[in-house]
Protein backbone atom coordinates (compact mmCIF):
# COMPACT_ATOMS: atom_id res chain seq x y z
CA UNK A 1 0.00 0.00 0.00
CA UNK A 2 2.99 2.34 0.30
CA UNK A 3 3.31 2.43 -3.48
CA UNK A 4 -0.30 3.61 -3.86
CA UNK A 5 -0.14 6.27 -1.18
CA UNK A 6 -2.32 6.70 1.89
CA UNK A 7 -5.39 8.23 0.29
CA UNK A 8 -5.70 5.91 -2.69
CA UNK A 9 -5.07 2.74 -0.69
CA UNK A 10 -7.50 3.82 2.05
CA UNK A 11 -10.14 4.67 -0.55
CA UNK A 12 -9.82 1.27 -2.17
CA UNK A 13 -9.83 -0.52 1.18
CA UNK A 14 -12.95 1.27 2.45
CA UNK A 15 -14.79 0.76 -0.83
CA UNK A 16 -13.98 -2.94 -1.15
CA UNK A 17 -14.75 -3.67 2.50
CA UNK A 18 -18.10 -1.91 2.27
CA UNK A 19 -18.94 -3.97 -0.81
CA UNK A 20 -17.80 -7.17 0.89
CA UNK A 21 -19.92 -6.47 3.97
CA UNK A 22 -23.02 -6.12 1.79
CA UNK A 23 -23.49 -2.40 1.30
CA UNK A 24 -26.68 -1.59 -0.56
CA UNK A 25 -26.24 2.11 -1.29
CA UNK A 26 -23.23 2.47 -3.56
CA UNK A 27 -23.44 6.27 -3.67
CA UNK A 28 -22.91 6.64 0.08
CA UNK A 29 -20.13 4.05 0.27
CA UNK A 30 -18.29 5.68 -2.64
CA UNK A 31 -18.59 9.16 -1.15
CA UNK A 32 -17.42 7.98 2.28
CA UNK A 33 -14.55 6.05 0.69
CA UNK A 34 -13.37 9.23 -1.05
CA UNK A 35 -14.07 11.91 1.57
CA UNK A 36 -12.91 10.18 4.78
CA UNK A 37 -9.28 9.45 3.71
CA UNK A 38 -8.92 13.01 2.39
CA UNK A 39 -10.07 14.46 5.72
CA UNK A 40 -7.77 12.16 7.70
CA UNK A 41 -4.84 12.98 5.39
CA UNK A 42 -5.49 16.71 5.76
CA UNK A 43 -5.66 16.50 9.56
CA UNK A 44 -2.53 14.38 9.90
CA UNK A 45 -0.40 16.42 7.49
CA UNK A 46 -1.59 19.97 8.13
CA UNK A 47 -2.56 19.91 11.80
CA UNK A 48 -0.34 17.26 13.37
CA UNK A 49 2.57 17.52 10.87
CA UNK A 50 2.81 13.74 10.51
CA UNK A 51 4.06 12.66 7.10
CA UNK A 52 1.96 9.89 5.58
CA UNK A 53 2.80 8.15 2.28
CA UNK A 54 1.84 10.81 -0.24
CA UNK A 55 -0.14 10.54 -3.42
CA UNK A 56 1.74 8.45 -5.98
CA UNK A 57 1.45 10.86 -8.91
CA UNK A 58 1.50 14.45 -7.69
CA UNK A 59 1.27 16.79 -4.76
CA UNK A 60 -0.04 20.34 -4.60
CA UNK A 61 1.21 22.80 -2.02
CA UNK A 62 -0.34 26.15 -1.22
CA UNK A 63 2.01 27.93 1.14
CA UNK A 64 2.86 25.47 3.90
CA UNK A 65 -0.30 23.43 3.41
CA UNK A 66 -0.22 20.16 1.49
CA UNK A 67 -3.41 19.78 -0.53
CA UNK A 68 -2.60 16.67 -2.54
mmCIF file of the N, C-alpha and C atoms, coordinates in Angstrom:
data_MODEL
# 
_entry.id   MODEL 
# 
loop_
_atom_site.group_PDB 
_atom_site.id 
_atom_site.type_symbol 
_atom_site.label_atom_id 
_atom_site.label_alt_id 
_atom_site.label_comp_id 
_atom_site.label_asym_id 
_atom_site.label_entity_id 
_atom_site.label_seq_id 
_atom_site.pdbx_PDB_ins_code 
_atom_site.Cartn_x 
_atom_site.Cartn_y 
_atom_site.Cartn_z 
_atom_site.occupancy 
_atom_site.B_iso_or_equiv 
_atom_site.pdbx_formal_charge 
_atom_site.auth_seq_id 
_atom_site.auth_comp_id 
_atom_site.auth_asym_id 
_atom_site.auth_atom_id 
_atom_site.pdbx_PDB_model_num 
ATOM 1   N N  . UNK A 1 1  ? 0.811   -1.207 0.000  1.00 0.00 ? 1  UNK A N  1 
ATOM 2   C CA . UNK A 1 1  ? 0.000   0.000  0.000  1.00 0.00 ? 1  UNK A CA 1 
ATOM 3   C C  . UNK A 1 1  ? 0.851   1.267  0.000  1.00 0.00 ? 1  UNK A C  1 
ATOM 4   N N  . UNK A 1 2  ? 2.132   1.162  0.334  1.00 0.00 ? 2  UNK A N  1 
ATOM 5   C CA . UNK A 1 2  ? 2.988   2.345  0.302  1.00 0.00 ? 2  UNK A CA 1 
ATOM 6   C C  . UNK A 1 2  ? 3.177   2.865  -1.117 1.00 0.00 ? 2  UNK A C  1 
ATOM 7   N N  . UNK A 1 3  ? 3.144   1.990  -2.102 1.00 0.00 ? 3  UNK A N  1 
ATOM 8   C CA . UNK A 1 3  ? 3.306   2.433  -3.480 1.00 0.00 ? 3  UNK A CA 1 
ATOM 9   C C  . UNK A 1 3  ? 2.096   3.223  -3.968 1.00 0.00 ? 3  UNK A C  1 
ATOM 10  N N  . UNK A 1 4  ? 0.912   2.899  -3.450 1.00 0.00 ? 4  UNK A N  1 
ATOM 11  C CA . UNK A 1 4  ? -0.295  3.606  -3.864 1.00 0.00 ? 4  UNK A CA 1 
ATOM 12  C C  . UNK A 1 4  ? -0.473  4.930  -3.150 1.00 0.00 ? 4  UNK A C  1 
ATOM 13  N N  . UNK A 1 5  ? 0.090   5.075  -1.976 1.00 0.00 ? 5  UNK A N  1 
ATOM 14  C CA . UNK A 1 5  ? -0.143  6.266  -1.179 1.00 0.00 ? 5  UNK A CA 1 
ATOM 15  C C  . UNK A 1 5  ? -1.265  6.027  -0.191 1.00 0.00 ? 5  UNK A C  1 
ATOM 16  N N  . UNK A 1 6  ? -1.344  6.888  0.811  1.00 0.00 ? 6  UNK A N  1 
ATOM 17  C CA . UNK A 1 6  ? -2.317  6.697  1.888  1.00 0.00 ? 6  UNK A CA 1 
ATOM 18  C C  . UNK A 1 6  ? -3.748  6.858  1.399  1.00 0.00 ? 6  UNK A C  1 
ATOM 19  N N  . UNK A 1 7  ? -4.007  7.913  0.663  1.00 0.00 ? 7  UNK A N  1 
ATOM 20  C CA . UNK A 1 7  ? -5.391  8.227  0.291  1.00 0.00 ? 7  UNK A CA 1 
ATOM 21  C C  . UNK A 1 7  ? -5.952  7.202  -0.683 1.00 0.00 ? 7  UNK A C  1 
ATOM 22  N N  . UNK A 1 8  ? -5.201  6.864  -1.701 1.00 0.00 ? 8  UNK A N  1 
ATOM 23  C CA . UNK A 1 8  ? -5.700  5.910  -2.691 1.00 0.00 ? 8  UNK A CA 1 
ATOM 24  C C  . UNK A 1 8  ? -5.880  4.519  -2.096 1.00 0.00 ? 8  UNK A C  1 
ATOM 25  N N  . UNK A 1 9  ? -4.935  4.067  -1.295 1.00 0.00 ? 9  UNK A N  1 
ATOM 26  C CA . UNK A 1 9  ? -5.066  2.740  -0.691 1.00 0.00 ? 9  UNK A CA 1 
ATOM 27  C C  . UNK A 1 9  ? -6.205  2.697  0.328  1.00 0.00 ? 9  UNK A C  1 
ATOM 28  N N  . UNK A 1 10 ? -6.389  3.779  1.089  1.00 0.00 ? 10 UNK A N  1 
ATOM 29  C CA . UNK A 1 10 ? -7.496  3.822  2.047  1.00 0.00 ? 10 UNK A CA 1 
ATOM 30  C C  . UNK A 1 10 ? -8.839  3.872  1.338  1.00 0.00 ? 10 UNK A C  1 
ATOM 31  N N  . UNK A 1 11 ? -8.898  4.611  0.228  1.00 0.00 ? 11 UNK A N  1 
ATOM 32  C CA . UNK A 1 11 ? -10.137 4.672  -0.546 1.00 0.00 ? 11 UNK A CA 1 
ATOM 33  C C  . UNK A 1 11 ? -10.509 3.300  -1.081 1.00 0.00 ? 11 UNK A C  1 
ATOM 34  N N  . UNK A 1 12 ? -9.544  2.611  -1.652 1.00 0.00 ? 12 UNK A N  1 
ATOM 35  C CA . UNK A 1 12 ? -9.820  1.267  -2.171 1.00 0.00 ? 12 UNK A CA 1 
ATOM 36  C C  . UNK A 1 12 ? -10.214 0.307  -1.059 1.00 0.00 ? 12 UNK A C  1 
ATOM 37  N N  . UNK A 1 13 ? -9.532  0.378  0.069  1.00 0.00 ? 13 UNK A N  1 
ATOM 38  C CA . UNK A 1 13 ? -9.834  -0.518 1.179  1.00 0.00 ? 13 UNK A CA 1 
ATOM 39  C C  . UNK A 1 13 ? -11.246 -0.285 1.712  1.00 0.00 ? 13 UNK A C  1 
ATOM 40  N N  . UNK A 1 14 ? -11.617 0.966  1.934  1.00 0.00 ? 14 UNK A N  1 
ATOM 41  C CA . UNK A 1 14 ? -12.954 1.271  2.451  1.00 0.00 ? 14 UNK A CA 1 
ATOM 42  C C  . UNK A 1 14 ? -14.022 0.848  1.459  1.00 0.00 ? 14 UNK A C  1 
ATOM 43  N N  . UNK A 1 15 ? -13.802 1.120  0.181  1.00 0.00 ? 15 UNK A N  1 
ATOM 44  C CA . UNK A 1 15 ? -14.794 0.760  -0.830 1.00 0.00 ? 15 UNK A CA 1 
ATOM 45  C C  . UNK A 1 15 ? -14.973 -0.755 -0.929 1.00 0.00 ? 15 UNK A C  1 
ATOM 46  N N  . UNK A 1 16 ? -13.870 -1.489 -1.010 1.00 0.00 ? 16 UNK A N  1 
ATOM 47  C CA . UNK A 1 16 ? -13.977 -2.943 -1.152 1.00 0.00 ? 16 UNK A CA 1 
ATOM 48  C C  . UNK A 1 16 ? -14.540 -3.608 0.106  1.00 0.00 ? 16 UNK A C  1 
ATOM 49  N N  . UNK A 1 17 ? -14.179 -3.100 1.278  1.00 0.00 ? 17 UNK A N  1 
ATOM 50  C CA . UNK A 1 17 ? -14.748 -3.674 2.502  1.00 0.00 ? 17 UNK A CA 1 
ATOM 51  C C  . UNK A 1 17 ? -16.231 -3.384 2.635  1.00 0.00 ? 17 UNK A C  1 
ATOM 52  N N  . UNK A 1 18 ? -16.666 -2.203 2.211  1.00 0.00 ? 18 UNK A N  1 
ATOM 53  C CA . UNK A 1 18 ? -18.096 -1.906 2.272  1.00 0.00 ? 18 UNK A CA 1 
ATOM 54  C C  . UNK A 1 18 ? -18.872 -2.781 1.287  1.00 0.00 ? 18 UNK A C  1 
ATOM 55  N N  . UNK A 1 19 ? -18.288 -3.074 0.142  1.00 0.00 ? 19 UNK A N  1 
ATOM 56  C CA . UNK A 1 19 ? -18.944 -3.967 -0.810 1.00 0.00 ? 19 UNK A CA 1 
ATOM 57  C C  . UNK A 1 19 ? -18.959 -5.408 -0.290 1.00 0.00 ? 19 UNK A C  1 
ATOM 58  N N  . UNK A 1 20 ? -17.890 -5.814 0.351  1.00 0.00 ? 20 UNK A N  1 
ATOM 59  C CA . UNK A 1 20 ? -17.797 -7.170 0.893  1.00 0.00 ? 20 UNK A CA 1 
ATOM 60  C C  . UNK A 1 20 ? -18.793 -7.389 2.027  1.00 0.00 ? 20 UNK A C  1 
ATOM 61  N N  . UNK A 1 21 ? -19.003 -6.351 2.839  1.00 0.00 ? 21 UNK A N  1 
ATOM 62  C CA . UNK A 1 21 ? -19.923 -6.472 3.968  1.00 0.00 ? 21 UNK A CA 1 
ATOM 63  C C  . UNK A 1 21 ? -21.386 -6.373 3.550  1.00 0.00 ? 21 UNK A C  1 
ATOM 64  N N  . UNK A 1 22 ? -21.648 -6.112 2.275  1.00 0.00 ? 22 UNK A N  1 
ATOM 65  C CA . UNK A 1 22 ? -23.016 -6.121 1.787  1.00 0.00 ? 22 UNK A CA 1 
ATOM 66  C C  . UNK A 1 22 ? -23.664 -4.758 1.772  1.00 0.00 ? 22 UNK A C  1 
ATOM 67  N N  . UNK A 1 23 ? -22.930 -3.744 1.377  1.00 0.00 ? 23 UNK A N  1 
ATOM 68  C CA . UNK A 1 23 ? -23.491 -2.404 1.305  1.00 0.00 ? 23 UNK A CA 1 
ATOM 69  C C  . UNK A 1 23 ? -24.508 -2.335 0.173  1.00 0.00 ? 23 UNK A C  1 
ATOM 70  N N  . UNK A 1 24 ? -25.634 -1.666 0.441  1.00 0.00 ? 24 UNK A N  1 
ATOM 71  C CA . UNK A 1 24 ? -26.684 -1.585 -0.558 1.00 0.00 ? 24 UNK A CA 1 
ATOM 72  C C  . UNK A 1 24 ? -26.616 -0.274 -1.330 1.00 0.00 ? 24 UNK A C  1 
ATOM 73  N N  . UNK A 1 25 ? -26.265 0.806  -0.656 1.00 0.00 ? 25 UNK A N  1 
ATOM 74  C CA . UNK A 1 25 ? -26.239 2.111  -1.289 1.00 0.00 ? 25 UNK A CA 1 
ATOM 75  C C  . UNK A 1 25 ? -24.816 2.421  -1.744 1.00 0.00 ? 25 UNK A C  1 
ATOM 76  N N  . UNK A 1 26 ? -24.577 2.288  -3.031 1.00 0.00 ? 26 UNK A N  1 
ATOM 77  C CA . UNK A 1 26 ? -23.233 2.472  -3.562 1.00 0.00 ? 26 UNK A CA 1 
ATOM 78  C C  . UNK A 1 26 ? -22.809 3.937  -3.565 1.00 0.00 ? 26 UNK A C  1 
ATOM 79  N N  . UNK A 1 27 ? -23.764 4.847  -3.666 1.00 0.00 ? 27 UNK A N  1 
ATOM 80  C CA . UNK A 1 27 ? -23.436 6.274  -3.667 1.00 0.00 ? 27 UNK A CA 1 
ATOM 81  C C  . UNK A 1 27 ? -22.834 6.705  -2.333 1.00 0.00 ? 27 UNK A C  1 
ATOM 82  N N  . UNK A 1 28 ? -23.412 6.265  -1.239 1.00 0.00 ? 28 UNK A N  1 
ATOM 83  C CA . UNK A 1 28 ? -22.912 6.636  0.083  1.00 0.00 ? 28 UNK A CA 1 
ATOM 84  C C  . UNK A 1 28 ? -21.564 5.983  0.360  1.00 0.00 ? 28 UNK A C  1 
ATOM 85  N N  . UNK A 1 29 ? -21.414 4.718  0.017  1.00 0.00 ? 29 UNK A N  1 
ATOM 86  C CA . UNK A 1 29 ? -20.133 4.045  0.267  1.00 0.00 ? 29 UNK A CA 1 
ATOM 87  C C  . UNK A 1 29 ? -19.011 4.650  -0.577 1.00 0.00 ? 29 UNK A C  1 
ATOM 88  N N  . UNK A 1 30 ? -19.302 5.050  -1.794 1.00 0.00 ? 30 UNK A N  1 
ATOM 89  C CA . UNK A 1 30 ? -18.293 5.681  -2.638 1.00 0.00 ? 30 UNK A CA 1 
ATOM 90  C C  . UNK A 1 30 ? -17.899 7.048  -2.099 1.00 0.00 ? 30 UNK A C  1 
ATOM 91  N N  . UNK A 1 31 ? -18.895 7.830  -1.671 1.00 0.00 ? 31 UNK A N  1 
ATOM 92  C CA . UNK A 1 31 ? -18.590 9.164  -1.149 1.00 0.00 ? 31 UNK A CA 1 
ATOM 93  C C  . UNK A 1 31 ? -17.818 9.080  0.164  1.00 0.00 ? 31 UNK A C  1 
ATOM 94  N N  . UNK A 1 32 ? -18.159 8.156  1.029  1.00 0.00 ? 32 UNK A N  1 
ATOM 95  C CA . UNK A 1 32 ? -17.420 7.981  2.278  1.00 0.00 ? 32 UNK A CA 1 
ATOM 96  C C  . UNK A 1 32 ? -16.005 7.493  1.998  1.00 0.00 ? 32 UNK A C  1 
ATOM 97  N N  . UNK A 1 33 ? -15.864 6.583  1.024  1.00 0.00 ? 33 UNK A N  1 
ATOM 98  C CA . UNK A 1 33 ? -14.545 6.053  0.687  1.00 0.00 ? 33 UNK A CA 1 
ATOM 99  C C  . UNK A 1 33 ? -13.637 7.129  0.111  1.00 0.00 ? 33 UNK A C  1 
ATOM 100 N N  . UNK A 1 34 ? -14.186 8.155  -0.493 1.00 0.00 ? 34 UNK A N  1 
ATOM 101 C CA . UNK A 1 34 ? -13.367 9.231  -1.047 1.00 0.00 ? 34 UNK A CA 1 
ATOM 102 C C  . UNK A 1 34 ? -13.129 10.335 -0.031 1.00 0.00 ? 34 UNK A C  1 
ATOM 103 N N  . UNK A 1 35 ? -14.163 10.748 0.687  1.00 0.00 ? 35 UNK A N  1 
ATOM 104 C CA . UNK A 1 35 ? -14.073 11.914 1.571  1.00 0.00 ? 35 UNK A CA 1 
ATOM 105 C C  . UNK A 1 35 ? -13.295 11.611 2.852  1.00 0.00 ? 35 UNK A C  1 
ATOM 106 N N  . UNK A 1 36 ? -13.533 10.483 3.488  1.00 0.00 ? 36 UNK A N  1 
ATOM 107 C CA . UNK A 1 36 ? -12.909 10.183 4.778  1.00 0.00 ? 36 UNK A CA 1 
ATOM 108 C C  . UNK A 1 36 ? -11.378 10.130 4.723  1.00 0.00 ? 36 UNK A C  1 
ATOM 109 N N  . UNK A 1 37 ? -10.759 9.429  3.760  1.00 0.00 ? 37 UNK A N  1 
ATOM 110 C CA . UNK A 1 37 ? -9.282  9.451  3.711  1.00 0.00 ? 37 UNK A CA 1 
ATOM 111 C C  . UNK A 1 37 ? -8.699  10.839 3.427  1.00 0.00 ? 37 UNK A C  1 
ATOM 112 N N  . UNK A 1 38 ? -9.405  11.649 2.641  1.00 0.00 ? 38 UNK A N  1 
ATOM 113 C CA . UNK A 1 38 ? -8.923  13.012 2.385  1.00 0.00 ? 38 UNK A CA 1 
ATOM 114 C C  . UNK A 1 38 ? -8.940  13.858 3.651  1.00 0.00 ? 38 UNK A C  1 
ATOM 115 N N  . UNK A 1 39 ? -9.987  13.716 4.460  1.00 0.00 ? 39 UNK A N  1 
ATOM 116 C CA . UNK A 1 39 ? -10.070 14.459 5.718  1.00 0.00 ? 39 UNK A CA 1 
ATOM 117 C C  . UNK A 1 39 ? -8.983  14.000 6.681  1.00 0.00 ? 39 UNK A C  1 
ATOM 118 N N  . UNK A 1 40 ? -8.802  12.691 6.801  1.00 0.00 ? 40 UNK A N  1 
ATOM 119 C CA . UNK A 1 40 ? -7.772  12.163 7.702  1.00 0.00 ? 40 UNK A CA 1 
ATOM 120 C C  . UNK A 1 40 ? -6.380  12.596 7.235  1.00 0.00 ? 40 UNK A C  1 
ATOM 121 N N  . UNK A 1 41 ? -6.133  12.549 5.933  1.00 0.00 ? 41 UNK A N  1 
ATOM 122 C CA . UNK A 1 41 ? -4.844  12.978 5.394  1.00 0.00 ? 41 UNK A CA 1 
ATOM 123 C C  . UNK A 1 41 ? -4.596  14.455 5.682  1.00 0.00 ? 41 UNK A C  1 
ATOM 124 N N  . UNK A 1 42 ? -5.619  15.282 5.489  1.00 0.00 ? 42 UNK A N  1 
ATOM 125 C CA . UNK A 1 42 ? -5.487  16.708 5.764  1.00 0.00 ? 42 UNK A CA 1 
ATOM 126 C C  . UNK A 1 42 ? -5.204  16.998 7.222  1.00 0.00 ? 42 UNK A C  1 
ATOM 127 N N  . UNK A 1 43 ? -5.881  16.294 8.121  1.00 0.00 ? 43 UNK A N  1 
ATOM 128 C CA . UNK A 1 43 ? -5.662  16.497 9.560  1.00 0.00 ? 43 UNK A CA 1 
ATOM 129 C C  . UNK A 1 43 ? -4.254  16.061 9.957  1.00 0.00 ? 43 UNK A C  1 
ATOM 130 N N  . UNK A 1 44 ? -3.842  14.887 9.508  1.00 0.00 ? 44 UNK A N  1 
ATOM 131 C CA . UNK A 1 44 ? -2.525  14.383 9.898  1.00 0.00 ? 44 UNK A CA 1 
ATOM 132 C C  . UNK A 1 44 ? -1.399  15.260 9.362  1.00 0.00 ? 44 UNK A C  1 
ATOM 133 N N  . UNK A 1 45 ? -1.503  15.681 8.105  1.00 0.00 ? 45 UNK A N  1 
ATOM 134 C CA . UNK A 1 45 ? -0.396  16.419 7.487  1.00 0.00 ? 45 UNK A CA 1 
ATOM 135 C C  . UNK A 1 45 ? -0.399  17.879 7.911  1.00 0.00 ? 45 UNK A C  1 
ATOM 136 N N  . UNK A 1 46 ? -1.550  18.535 7.878  1.00 0.00 ? 46 UNK A N  1 
ATOM 137 C CA . UNK A 1 46 ? -1.591  19.973 8.126  1.00 0.00 ? 46 UNK A CA 1 
ATOM 138 C C  . UNK A 1 46 ? -1.680  20.343 9.599  1.00 0.00 ? 46 UNK A C  1 
ATOM 139 N N  . UNK A 1 47 ? -2.384  19.571 10.384 1.00 0.00 ? 47 UNK A N  1 
ATOM 140 C CA . UNK A 1 47 ? -2.563  19.911 11.798 1.00 0.00 ? 47 UNK A CA 1 
ATOM 141 C C  . UNK A 1 47 ? -1.482  19.277 12.669 1.00 0.00 ? 47 UNK A C  1 
ATOM 142 N N  . UNK A 1 48 ? -1.275  17.974 12.497 1.00 0.00 ? 48 UNK A N  1 
ATOM 143 C CA . UNK A 1 48 ? -0.339  17.259 13.369 1.00 0.00 ? 48 UNK A CA 1 
ATOM 144 C C  . UNK A 1 48 ? 1.070   17.168 12.800 1.00 0.00 ? 48 UNK A C  1 
ATOM 145 N N  . UNK A 1 49 ? 1.262   17.549 11.542 1.00 0.00 ? 49 UNK A N  1 
ATOM 146 C CA . UNK A 1 49 ? 2.568   17.518 10.875 1.00 0.00 ? 49 UNK A CA 1 
ATOM 147 C C  . UNK A 1 49 ? 3.194   16.123 10.899 1.00 0.00 ? 49 UNK A C  1 
ATOM 148 N N  . UNK A 1 50 ? 2.359   15.122 10.632 1.00 0.00 ? 50 UNK A N  1 
ATOM 149 C CA . UNK A 1 50 ? 2.811   13.735 10.508 1.00 0.00 ? 50 UNK A CA 1 
ATOM 150 C C  . UNK A 1 50 ? 2.822   13.412 9.025  1.00 0.00 ? 50 UNK A C  1 
ATOM 151 N N  . UNK A 1 51 ? 3.936   12.922 8.520  1.00 0.00 ? 51 UNK A N  1 
ATOM 152 C CA . UNK A 1 51 ? 4.056   12.662 7.100  1.00 0.00 ? 51 UNK A CA 1 
ATOM 153 C C  . UNK A 1 51 ? 3.593   11.251 6.784  1.00 0.00 ? 51 UNK A C  1 
ATOM 154 N N  . UNK A 1 52 ? 2.494   11.155 6.037  1.00 0.00 ? 52 UNK A N  1 
ATOM 155 C CA . UNK A 1 52 ? 1.964   9.885  5.581  1.00 0.00 ? 52 UNK A CA 1 
ATOM 156 C C  . UNK A 1 52 ? 2.479   9.637  4.168  1.00 0.00 ? 52 UNK A C  1 
ATOM 157 N N  . UNK A 1 53 ? 2.419   8.382  3.685  1.00 0.00 ? 53 UNK A N  1 
ATOM 158 C CA . UNK A 1 53 ? 2.797   8.154  2.281  1.00 0.00 ? 53 UNK A CA 1 
ATOM 159 C C  . UNK A 1 53 ? 1.932   9.023  1.384  1.00 0.00 ? 53 UNK A C  1 
ATOM 160 N N  . UNK A 1 54 ? 2.576   9.822  0.540  1.00 0.00 ? 54 UNK A N  1 
ATOM 161 C CA . UNK A 1 54 ? 1.840   10.806 -0.237 1.00 0.00 ? 54 UNK A CA 1 
ATOM 162 C C  . UNK A 1 54 ? 1.191   10.174 -1.455 1.00 0.00 ? 54 UNK A C  1 
ATOM 163 N N  . UNK A 1 55 ? 0.491   11.008 -2.203 1.00 0.00 ? 55 UNK A N  1 
ATOM 164 C CA . UNK A 1 55 ? -0.138  10.543 -3.425 1.00 0.00 ? 55 UNK A CA 1 
ATOM 165 C C  . UNK A 1 55 ? 0.944   10.058 -4.385 1.00 0.00 ? 55 UNK A C  1 
ATOM 166 N N  . UNK A 1 56 ? 0.679   9.034  -5.144 1.00 0.00 ? 56 UNK A N  1 
ATOM 167 C CA . UNK A 1 56 ? 1.737   8.452  -5.975 1.00 0.00 ? 56 UNK A CA 1 
ATOM 168 C C  . UNK A 1 56 ? 2.099   9.301  -7.191 1.00 0.00 ? 56 UNK A C  1 
ATOM 169 N N  . UNK A 1 57 ? 1.215   10.174 -7.645 1.00 0.00 ? 57 UNK A N  1 
ATOM 170 C CA . UNK A 1 57 ? 1.450   10.856 -8.910 1.00 0.00 ? 57 UNK A CA 1 
ATOM 171 C C  . UNK A 1 57 ? 1.813   12.328 -8.764 1.00 0.00 ? 57 UNK A C  1 
ATOM 172 N N  . UNK A 1 58 ? 1.260   13.018 -7.799 1.00 0.00 ? 58 UNK A N  1 
ATOM 173 C CA . UNK A 1 58 ? 1.496   14.447 -7.689 1.00 0.00 ? 58 UNK A CA 1 
ATOM 174 C C  . UNK A 1 58 ? 1.202   14.923 -6.276 1.00 0.00 ? 58 UNK A C  1 
ATOM 175 N N  . UNK A 1 59 ? 1.650   16.128 -5.993 1.00 0.00 ? 59 UNK A N  1 
ATOM 176 C CA . UNK A 1 59 ? 1.266   16.789 -4.758 1.00 0.00 ? 59 UNK A CA 1 
ATOM 177 C C  . UNK A 1 59 ? 1.155   18.276 -5.044 1.00 0.00 ? 59 UNK A C  1 
ATOM 178 N N  . UNK A 1 60 ? 0.203   18.920 -4.404 1.00 0.00 ? 60 UNK A N  1 
ATOM 179 C CA . UNK A 1 60 ? -0.045  20.337 -4.598 1.00 0.00 ? 60 UNK A CA 1 
ATOM 180 C C  . UNK A 1 60 ? 0.138   21.023 -3.258 1.00 0.00 ? 60 UNK A C  1 
ATOM 181 N N  . UNK A 1 61 ? 0.978   22.037 -3.238 1.00 0.00 ? 61 UNK A N  1 
ATOM 182 C CA . UNK A 1 61 ? 1.207   22.801 -2.016 1.00 0.00 ? 61 UNK A CA 1 
ATOM 183 C C  . UNK A 1 61 ? 0.750   24.236 -2.223 1.00 0.00 ? 61 UNK A C  1 
ATOM 184 N N  . UNK A 1 62 ? 0.020   24.756 -1.245 1.00 0.00 ? 62 UNK A N  1 
ATOM 185 C CA . UNK A 1 62 ? -0.344  26.154 -1.223 1.00 0.00 ? 62 UNK A CA 1 
ATOM 186 C C  . UNK A 1 62 ? 0.251   26.707 0.064  1.00 0.00 ? 62 UNK A C  1 
ATOM 187 N N  . UNK A 1 63 ? 1.307   27.463 -0.047 1.00 0.00 ? 63 UNK A N  1 
ATOM 188 C CA . UNK A 1 63 ? 2.014   27.933 1.143  1.00 0.00 ? 63 UNK A CA 1 
ATOM 189 C C  . UNK A 1 63 ? 2.650   26.753 1.841  1.00 0.00 ? 63 UNK A C  1 
ATOM 190 N N  . UNK A 1 64 ? 2.352   26.607 3.129  1.00 0.00 ? 64 UNK A N  1 
ATOM 191 C CA . UNK A 1 64 ? 2.861   25.472 3.900  1.00 0.00 ? 64 UNK A CA 1 
ATOM 192 C C  . UNK A 1 64 ? 1.871   24.320 3.962  1.00 0.00 ? 64 UNK A C  1 
ATOM 193 N N  . UNK A 1 65 ? 0.731   24.447 3.321  1.00 0.00 ? 65 UNK A N  1 
ATOM 194 C CA . UNK A 1 65 ? -0.304  23.428 3.410  1.00 0.00 ? 65 UNK A CA 1 
ATOM 195 C C  . UNK A 1 65 ? -0.241  22.481 2.227  1.00 0.00 ? 65 UNK A C  1 
ATOM 196 N N  . UNK A 1 66 ? -0.235  21.192 2.521  1.00 0.00 ? 66 UNK A N  1 
ATOM 197 C CA . UNK A 1 66 ? -0.218  20.162 1.492  1.00 0.00 ? 66 UNK A CA 1 
ATOM 198 C C  . UNK A 1 66 ? -1.656  19.827 1.136  1.00 0.00 ? 66 UNK A C  1 
ATOM 199 N N  . UNK A 1 67 ? -2.044  20.071 -0.092 1.00 0.00 ? 67 UNK A N  1 
ATOM 200 C CA . UNK A 1 67 ? -3.408  19.784 -0.529 1.00 0.00 ? 67 UNK A CA 1 
ATOM 201 C C  . UNK A 1 67 ? -3.479  18.360 -1.043 1.00 0.00 ? 67 UNK A C  1 
ATOM 202 N N  . UNK A 1 68 ? -2.646  18.024 -1.991 1.00 0.00 ? 68 UNK A N  1 
ATOM 203 C CA . UNK A 1 68 ? -2.598  16.665 -2.536 1.00 0.00 ? 68 UNK A CA 1 
ATOM 204 C C  . UNK A 1 68 ? -1.168  16.335 -2.862 1.00 0.00 ? 68 UNK A C  1 
# 
